[in-house]
Amino acid sequence: NFCREDKDSAIAYYQKAIQFFSKHKPKYMFNTDEAYTSLLFICNYFDQKTSFETILLKKIADSKVKSISDYICLSKFYLLEDNIEKAQFYLEEAEKMNPENFDIYRLKAHLAYVTGTKIILEGFYMRKASRLAKTDDDNYRLYLQSTIYDILNNRPNDAFNKLNSIKRNRVDCETCDRLISKYFKIEN
């Protein structure tokens, strides 16, 4: 449905898949966060952003057990929509549920960066996220986020060194290769 650009069917199909797999697949086989991130991509692709917002708000309202992931996902959605106030609100709701969540502080750091809040606050959230990182993937995402800030803040040496560090520790980093070739004009 997605490839045929049948937007209504693609969104409906993905919603059904999320509902089915979340009930019938073990957690290690199905990641709800990734599924909602994909649904957000599909909704954005078809310019159906309000569909995603409606789906997630309804899920939150109907849930007997609140999921921190839903609030983080909704915060990301509002950040993409440039609705910083709502992004912060849902992120703070997520933080109330679990103040020790890695993704909350990565997103808080990004909100601090986007809003131009003092760099000290951005650094505080990045350090807190670093302390909460549990996997190599968490560390990779955090280090890459920091690298991108270095690029945006015109600190090319720091960014280049971080990208090379990531590449030494990660077999395939296509994102690193793209950033190096685009911002440093080095072909890999």
N, C-alpha and C positions, 0 to 999 in steps of 0.2 A: 504494500500500500504506500509506503514512504517513497519508494523508487518510482512509483506511478504518479506521485504527487497528489494522491488522494488524501488530502489533509484530514478530513473528518474521520475516515476509516483508520488512518495511521494513528491518530491520537487515541481513538477508541480502542484499537487493537492493543496499543501499548499499555493503556490503563487496565485492560483485562489481564494482560500478561503480568503486570505488577501485582494485581489482586490474587491471581492464581498461584504464581510462583512464591509469593511471600507466605502463602499458607501451606504449600505442598513441597517445597524444596528446603533442604537443610540450609542454615544460614551460611555455611561455608561455600555453598553452590550458588547462592543468590544474594546479591548485595543491593538492598533497597535504595541506599544512597546513590549508587551508580545508576540504578534504574530511573530514579527521579531526575538525575542530572541529564540522562539521555532524553527523557520526556521533555525537559526544559529546552534542550537543543532542538527537538522536533517542533515544539510549539514556537520557538523563535524562528526557526527556518520557514515555517508556514505563516509567520506573523500572527500567531494565535496566542499571544502572551497572556491575555486575560483568561484563556482556558486553563493555563498552568496555574495561575493564581487561584482561580476558582476551585480547581481540583485539590490543591494543597490546603486551602482554607477550609474546605469541606471535610477533608481527611482529618485535619486538626480538630474541628468542631465535633466530628462524629466519634473520635477515638476515645475509648474508655481509659486507655493507658496512653499518656502523652509520650511522643517520641522526640527526642532531642534533634534527631536528624531532620524531621519535618521543619522544625523552627530554623535550623541552619540553612536548609535548602530554600526556605522562603526568604530568609535574609539575603542569600546569594541572588535570588530572583530580583528582590527590590534594589540591590546594589547594581545589578545589570540595567535596571530600569532607571537608575539615577535617583531613586527615592531613598535617600540616605536616612531620613528620619525613621521610616518603616524598617529599613535594613537594621538599624541600631536597635529598634524596639524588639524585633524577633530574635536578634542575637542576645540581647539581655534576658529575654525569656528563656532561651536555651541555657544561658549561663546559670540561671536560677536552678535549673534541673540538674546540671552537672558542671560545677565551676572548675573541674579538672579535665576538661575536654580540649584536646589539641586543636581541633578545627575552629573552635570558638576564638582562640587567641590569634590564629593565623588570619582569620577574617577580621578580627578587631584591629590587628596591625594594618590590614589593607584599608579598612575604613578610616583609620587615622591618617594613612597616607593620602587617600583620595580626598579627604576633607581638608587636608593641609594642616591638620593638628600638629602641635609641636612634635618634632622628630623624636624627642625624648619618650613620648607616649608610644609612638610606633615601635621604637626600640624595646620598650618595656614589654609590649605584647609579643614581639618576636622572641625575646628571651624567655618569657613565660611559656610560649608554644614550644620552644626548644627543650625546656625542662619536661614538658608533657609528651614529647615525641616518643613513640614506643617501637616503631618499625623503621627499617631502612627507607621505606617509601615516605613515611612522615618526614624524615630528615631530608630526603631528596626534595620534596615539595617545598619545605621551608627554606632550604638553601637556594633553590631556584627562585623562589619569591624574593629573597634578599638580593640575588643577582640581578633580577629585573629592576629592583629599586635602584641598584647601583647604576644600571644603564640609564634609567630615567633621570637620575640625579647627576649625570655626567661624571661618573667615577669609573672610567673605562678600565683602568688597571685592576681595580678591585673586582669588577664584573668578570673580566677575562680570567683572572686567577681562580675565581670561584667556578666558572664554567669548566676550566681545565681540571679542577679538583673533582667536580662531579663526574666528568668523563673518565677519570682514573678509577673511580669507585663504582661506576655503572657501565656495564658492557655496551648497551645501546642507549644512547641519549640523543634521539633525533631532535628534540627541542634544543639541546645544547648546540648541536651542529647547525641548526637553522639560525640560532642567535649569533653564533660565531661568524657564520658566513654573511649574515645580513649586517651586523653592527661592527664587525672587525675586518670585513672584506678578506677573510681567509677561507680558502676552499679546502674542504676535508676529503 
